[in-house]
Amino acid sequence: MKTVFDFAPLLNPTALQPYGLPTFLNAADAIAAYRGDDQIYALYPRKIEAAARLFLGGFPGHVLYAVKANPHPSLLNILWTEGVRRFDVASLREVALVRDLFPAAELFLMHPVKSRATITGSYAQGVRNMSFDHEDELQKIIDCTDEASDLHLHLRLALPKKDTAMPLSGKFGAGLEDAIALLKSARPVAKKLGLCFHVGSQCLDSGNYHAALRYARKLVDMAGVQIDSIDVGGGFPVAYPDMPIAPMETYFDAIRTSLTANGFDGVEIFGEPGRALCAEGGSTLARIELRKGKDLYLNDGTYGSLFDAGQFAWKFPVRLHRNHPPAPAANQIGFRFFGPTCDSADTMNGPFYLPADTCEGDWVEVQNLGAYGQTLATQFNGFHSGHTVAILED
């Protein structure tokens, strides 16, 4: 992603190191130095570093970062520096992005439906891990890799719906009978064969992983096929207002216990955190252009980084930044947000609680947007931003 350096003054002549971004002690300093007219995307490196250490130290297997959550090169570099060496990619562009940054990275093409060009190009770039959920997709992989003998194939399973904020069971995954047949078909052509699944984005119940692993055990026993790996996917949640979660160690313990209970101690284990590695490490700084009662008109919205706030009514945590007197009022009220486009769908109902005297010219920091925020932003109506900064505050 291109970053436009439109901030002056910076902290010091070395402010672009080590993150390759304009770097500030806090968000207020970034706003004060900004000379542009767009929203500002912020990365909090110390929060990203802490999340990476938590997963690398606690997850009972190999950690793959799901690049789709946030592919910003600076964020990827932070994860690499902390020790993340495996990446879940879905397209040739994601393959090229990670390969260019980290030639030694191990890439996992875990999208269950891929174009033939994607399979061929990825294999040529050293990708050996690929998923499938249908016999035709398996045959595509065989054909496009010229019947390669070094593939690690991952069969994507369909799971029953569980308690997740965004269920992912309807689009991908093989049902029980099809999965049994696919395991038998894939075993002779795979150097390694594994199962993968996704319990749903923002999983609120760690027991969902136990249910999925119990189902995997049943399937493997019915198929009578030896597997080499299990990828428990993503779903690891982040705390949002009105969406409390258990500590991440609860999820790690549930997975670890279930692996043992279902006889999977001897297989290689993978996980694909995306949101949990980057959500708390990113935010959007949006300026208020107008206030109408309890409605605030911002220079970012659902066609920008606030898609989830509009489409799924997520109430992201917010805080106000004001760089002029008087200090914001102590009492807070709930606001609705509108984005800058001409589309009335550019609405975020919230409510988002801010000081009662919030007004034009103030900046709202929408937090926990490091995942699927900047990544989903469009250029609709000409409203978009190329400004990303690093904030040292933790």
N, C-alpha and C positions, 0 to 999 in steps of 0.2 A: 504494500500500500504506500502510495506517495505521501510524504509528509511535507507540508508547506511551513517553512520557518517564518512565521509572521509575528514573532514575539520579541519585544525589546524593552528593557535590557534583559539579557539572560543573567543567571546567577554569577557566572564567571566564564572565562574563555574555554574552560574544559567542560562546560555544562552539557555538551552533547555526548559525554561519556558517562557511564558505559552503555547507555541504553539507545544511543543513536537518535535521541529526541530532545527537544527543548525541555530542560529539567528544572523543577521548582521545588521549594520546600513544602509548599501547600497549594491548595486550589486557589486561595485568595491571591497569592502572588502571580499565578498563571493568568488569572483574569485581569489583574492590574497591568500586566505587561502586554496583553493582547491588543493588536491593532486591527484586527479583521472584523467582519460582520457576521460570521457564521458561528455555529455551535463549536465547542471544543470537546474532543474526546480525550479522556485522561486514563493513563495506566498507572496503577500503584504497584511498582515492582516488588516491594517488600511483602505485600499481600499474596502476590503470585508465587514468590519464593517460598513463603510459608505453606501455601497449599501444596506445592510440589513436594516439599519435604514431608508433609503429612502423609501423602499417598505413597511416596517411595519408601517411607519408613514403616507404614502400617498395612498397606494392601497386601494380601497373601498371594502375590503373583507378580507378573510383569505389568507395568503401567504403559498404556498407549494413550497419547494425547489425541483426542478427537479434533482434528484441525478445523473442522467446520465451525466449531464454537467461536473461535477467533483466530484467524490466520495472520494477524499482524506480525511482521518479521521481528519486531522488538520483543513481543511477547514470546514468540517461539525461541528466540535467543535466550531469554530468561529461563525458560523451561530446560533448554539444553544445558545451560550453565549449571543448573541445579541437579542434572543427572538424568533427565528424561531422554531416552535413546530410541524410543519406538513411537510411531505416529500412525494414527488411523486416517487414511485418505480416501477420497471418493471419486476423484477425477484426475485427468492428466495434468491439469493446472495445479492441483494440490500436490501431486507427485513431483512436478517440476519445482514448485516452491520449496518443498522440504529438501529435495535432493540437492538443489543449488546451495541451500544454506548449510546442510549437514550431509556431505557425501556418504558418511559412514552410518547414517540412520537406517534402522530397519523399518520398512514401510508395510502397512497392512491395508490392502484394498478391500475393505469390508462392506462396500456397497453391494447388495445382493444382485443387482441388475446393472450390467455394464455394457457399453458398446464394444464391438469387436476391436475398434481402434484403441480404446482404453486398455483392454486386456493386452493387446499386442505391444502397445507403447510402454505400459507399466512393466511388463515382463522384461522388455529390452533395457529398462532402467533398474533392473535388479529386484523388482517386486516378486516375491515368491508366495506371499500369503494372500489368498483370495477367498471370498465367501460366495455362496450360491444357495438357492432355495428351490431350484427347479431342474428337472433333467435337461432341459434345453440350455440352461445357463451353464450347467456342468459340461455339456458337450462343446459349448462355445469356448470355455476355458481350455479344454483339451485341444480343440482345433487351433486356437489362436496362439498357443504356446508350443505347437508342433509336437504334441504328446510328450511334453516335458516330464522328466522323472524326478524333479526336485521341488514339486509343489507342496505347499502346506495348505490344504483346503479346509474351509470352515463351513459347515452346514448350518444355515440360519433356521432356527426353530420358531414356529408361531407359538405364542403363549396365551393362556386365558387372560382376560382383562383383570387388572388389579388396581390398587389405589395409587395412581400416579396423576400428576397434574396434566400430563400430555401423553395419553396411551399411544403406543406405537405398534399395536398388534394387528392392525387392519391392512397394512400395505405389503409387508414382507413376512416371510417365514413359511416353512413347510409344516403341514399338519402331521399327525402321528403316523398314519399309514404311508404317506408320501415320504416322510423322513426316514422311515425304516428302509424303504426301497432305495432311497438316495444314498444312505450310508453303505449299503451293500454294493451299489454301483461305483461309488467313489473310492472305496477301500483299495481296489486293485491298481488304481491310477495315481494315488496320492502317496508321496513319500511320508507325509504326516497327514492325519485326518482328525479334525476336531469338530466340536459343536460350538455354536455361538447363539446368543439370544439378546434381547433388549427388554428389560422389565418396564420400560417407559421412562420418558424424560421427567425429571423431578419426582423420583420415587419417594413416597412418604412413609413407606412401610418396609423395613429391612427384611421382614418375613417373605417378601416377594422373591428375594433371591433364593431362599430355602425352597419355596414352592417350585421355582424354575429348575433348581438342581435336582430336586426329587423327581420331577418330570423327565429330566435328562437321564437320570439313572434308569427309570422305567423304559425309556426308549432304547437305550443301549442294550439292556438285557433282552428286550424283545427282538432286537435286530441281530444279536449274537455277533456283533462286530466290535473289534477292539478300537478304541479311540486314543489319540495321543494328547489331546488338549481340550480345554473348555475356556471359552471367552464369555465372561459374565456381562459383557457390554458396559453401557453407561447407566444413566439414571441417578447417579449420586447427587443428592439435592443440595440446595443452598437456601439459607433462611431468608424469606421475604416477609414483609408485614402480612399478618393473617395466615401465615404458612410456616408454623414452627416445625423444626426438625430435630431429630435425635443427633447426638454427637457422631461424627463420621466413624469413630472407632466402633460404634454400635453396628454399622454396616460391615466393616471389616471383620468383626467377630462373628457376625451372622454368616457371612460367606465362608469363613474359615471353618466354623463348626459344621456347617452343612456339607462342605466338601468331604470332611472326615466321615460324617454320618452316612453319606451316600457312596462311600468307597472310591472317592476321586483323589485320594492323597498322592497317587503315583503319576498323575497326569500334569502336564504343563498348564498353568493358569494365566489368563490374561484379563485385563479390565480396560475399559475405554472411557475414563473420565474426560469430559469436556467442560461442561458448566462448572463442576466443582473445582476445577483447576484455575479458572479465569474469571468467573462471574464477579466475585468480590474484589478482584483486582482491576476493575474498570468502571468508569462512570462517564456520564455526559454532562457537560456544563452548558446549560441553555439559558439564553437571555430572555427576560420578559419584555415583550413589545407593547403590551396593553393589558390593563385589568378592567373587566366589566363585572362588578360585584364579586362573586366567588369564581369567576372564570378568568383564567390566565392564558394569554396568547404567547406562545413561545416560538423561538426560531429553530425548533426541532420538534418532530412529532412522529406519528405512526408510519409515515413514509421515510422517516429517518431511523434513528436508533431506538425509538420508543414503540416499535411494532407490538411487542408483547403487552405493553401497557394498554394499547388500544384494542388489539385483536382478542386478547385473552383476559383483559381487565386486571392484569397483575398490578398490585399496589406497591411499586418499588419504593424503598426508603429514599427520602429526599432531605436536603438541607439547603438553607438560603445563604447566599453570599452577597453582602452589600459593602461596597467600597467607599461609602460616603455617610456622613451623619444623617439622621440619628441612628443609633443602634436599633436593630429589629425589635419589635415588641415581644414581650415574654409569652403572651398568650397566643395560642395557635388555633386556626380554623381549617376546615377541609376545603380544598379547591379542586376544580375540574381544569384540565389542561386542553388547549387546542393547539395543533401544529400550524406551520406557516403556509401550507398549501391551500388551494382554492376548494379542495374536496371536503365536504362536511363530515366524511368518514374519518377525517384526521382529528379524532377526538379520543381523549383518555379520561374516563369518568372518575377514576380514583375512588374515594377522595384522597388527595395528597395533602398532608397536614404541614402548614407553613405558618410563620408569624402573621398575625392578623393584619399588619400594616404592609404586607408585601406589595410591591408596586413596580411600575415600569422602570426598567434600568437595572433592577435586581437580577441576580443570576440564581437559577435553581440547579443544584447538583442532583441528578438522578443517579442513585448508586446501584451497585450490583449489576451493572450493564456490561461487564467485561465479556459476557457470553451472549451471543446472538443480538448484540446491540448494533455497534458499528458495522458488523458483518452483514446485517440485513438492510442497511440503509440504501435508499435509491437516490436518484437525481431528479425525481419528479418535480415539475414546476421550476427547476433550476435551483432548488434548495438542497445543498449538500455541503460537506465540509471535508477538507483534507488536512485538518489541524489535529494532531495528536501530541500530547505532552506526557512527560513522566512526572509523577508527584511522589516525593520522597516520604511524605507523611505516612505513618502506618497505623 
